[in-house]
């Protein structure tokens, strides 16, 4: 074995050893966050445990192993909209258990949602925002928006939306936020109450986090 291969093998073994142990080293596991193996969540009538796949040989879902899909999305999808990562997403999930002003929403079409999704998320397809009446209906049903007597929209009780789709290359969440004909921002939804999990299912599955759906392992 050449020196470079020996070095790579040593580094890989070291990395796996570090990643597969908690802070105290008393139990080996793949951590969901530093020192934490899993968290229990009850959300939208579902109870589940979020953790990473504990098999160190586990591979990403076949649904997300193709690199030629879509177009890379910007890190900042729109002014005032915050882009978040996995730990922030998990924090919102935990808060949403007791805080009804937070909505965890999968913006993809129903087929994607049925195959593989983050547990506890509501499916509100971005396609609803191609039509004003449909957009208003889902905002009333899921997002805390009301219609005033003069037909204008009342966002005073608008929920904090935590939105995701397929990932870095997927345009479904950006469409709901700003690109659809009747997008959230076009209709006046407060940008400060929109959180964009840009990594989406691509990042979620790449880390081995718990998933639900017909394609779940």
ABEGO torsion letter per residue (X at the ends): XBAAAAAAAAAAAAAAAAAABBAAGABBBBBABBGBABBBBBBGGBBBBBBBBABAABBBBAAAABAABEBBBBABABBGBBBBBAAAAAAAAAAAAABAABBBBBABBAAAAAABBBBGBBBBBAAAAABAAAAAAAAAAAAGBBBBAAGBBBAAABBBBBBBBAEAABAAAAAAAAABABBAAAAGBBAAABBBBAAEAAAAAAAGBBBBEAABX
